[in-house]
Amino acid sequence: MAADATPAQKAATKAKADDLHKQLTAGADFAKLAKQYSGDPGTRNNGGDLGYFSQNEMVKPFADAAFRMKAGEMTVVQTQYGYHVIKVEDHKLAHVATLEEARAQIVEALRHRAGADQAHQAIRSGSRVGAERQETRGVIRKARVGPRENPAARHR
């Protein structure tokens, strides 16, 4: 529903949502109706399924309604985007990972941040990180070749 919809357009949209709710209560297939009538291109193709989401991922009126209902319940709710027919399929508690479960992600995030910090510092200082690394590798390779010849010893 457009933000500048007239009262008549809003009423027609509400009536359509109420009619869909009535059809669903009578046993109609939610996915089929969502594919046919949903105005949300992001969920229309998958039958209106939003998957699991946290309360702060949705606009307040939508989230309040969804988290207030029990599994299997339906309602019509109005948000700034229009009218929504919501059917709650399931609730599950959010999982907070233990340190062991999150360790690999934490290490990767820290490595990524350290690399980004190094790149930013190199950019600010005007140096090139890749060139410094190549130069260091060259020095290490030369050091492995062996001791330097003493030029004075060669001429004796």
N, C-alpha and C positions, 0 to 999 in steps of 0.2 A: 504494500500500500504506500503510495507516495506521501511524502511529508505534507504536501499542500493539498491533500485529498479533501473534497467537499464533505460536509456532514452526510449527504446522501450516499457518497461513495464509501465512507466509513461504515455506515449502517449496512450497506450491501455486503461489504467484506465481513462484517461481524455476523450477518445472517448466514453467509456461506460457511464460515467457520463453525457456527452452531449446527448447521445442517450436516456437515462432515462429522462432527462430534456425535450427532444422533445416529448417523449411519454406522459409525464405529461401535457405538454402544449396542447396536442391533446385530453386530457380528461382521461387519464389512472388513476387508483386508486393509490394514493401515498402509502397508508398502504400496499397494496398488493405488489407493487414493492419493498418497503423497506424490507418486510419480505423475499422476494425472493433474493434481491441483496445486501442488506446492509452488510458491513463488521464489523459493530459495534454490538457486541453481547448484549450490554447493552440496545439498543433501537430497535434492529431488531424484537424481539418478540412482541413489542407493536406498530408495524407499523411505526417505526421511530419517534414517538411522543416524544419530549423532554420536553413537558410541558412548563410552564413559567420559565424563567431564567433571571438573571441579566447579564448585559454586562460583568462584571468581572468574571463570571463563565465559560466562554468559551474562547478558544484561540482567539487572536486578529483578525485574518482575518475572522474567522467565526462570531464573535460577531459584527465586523464592518459591514459585509454584512447583517446580520440578523436585526440589528437595523437601517440600512439605508433604508431597504425595507418597503413597505406598506403591510397591510394585503392582502393576496391573491397573492402576487408576489412571483416569484421563481427565483433562480439563481444557478449557479455552482460556488463553491469557492474552492481554494486549500489552505490547511494548511499543517503543518508538518506531519499530519496523513494521508494525501491523498486528494482525491476530494470528495466534499460533495454537494449533491443536497439539497438546502434549500428552503422550502416553509413556508412563514410566515402566520400563521393562524390568529393571533391577537396580539395586543400590549395592555398592561395596565400599568398604572403608579404604581410605587412601593408605598406601603402604609407604612407610618411611624406611628407607634402606639402612641397614646396619653399616658400620664402618667397613667391615670386610666386603659387603656387597658393593659398596661404592668406591672401594680403593682404586680399582683400575680407572674409573672415570675421573677421579680426583687427580691421579698421577698424570693422565693424559691432558686434563685441563691445565695443570700447572706447567707441563712441558710446552703446551701451546702458548700459554701466557708468557713464559720465559722467552720463547722464540719471538713472539710479537714485541716484547719489551726490547729485545736486542735489535730487532729490525728498526723499531722507532728511534732508538738511540743512534743507530748508524745513519739513519736518514737525517736526524738533527745535526749530527757531527759532520755530515757530508762524505762519510766514508762508505765503502761498499763491502758488505759482509762477505759476499762470495769471493771477492778478490783477496780479502784478508785471509780467509780460510785456505785458498789456493796457495797463497804466498807461504803460509805456515807449513803446508804439506811439502812444498818445494824445499824448504829449509830442512825439514826432517829427512827427506830423501837424500839430500846432499850429506847430511851428517852420517848416514848409514854407509856411504861409499867407503869411508875409511879416513885415516888421518891425512892431513894436507901434506903435500911434498914441501920440503924445505928448499926453496930456490937456491940458496947458497950451497947446499949439499950437491946439487946437480952439476954445478960448475967445477967441482974439485977434481 
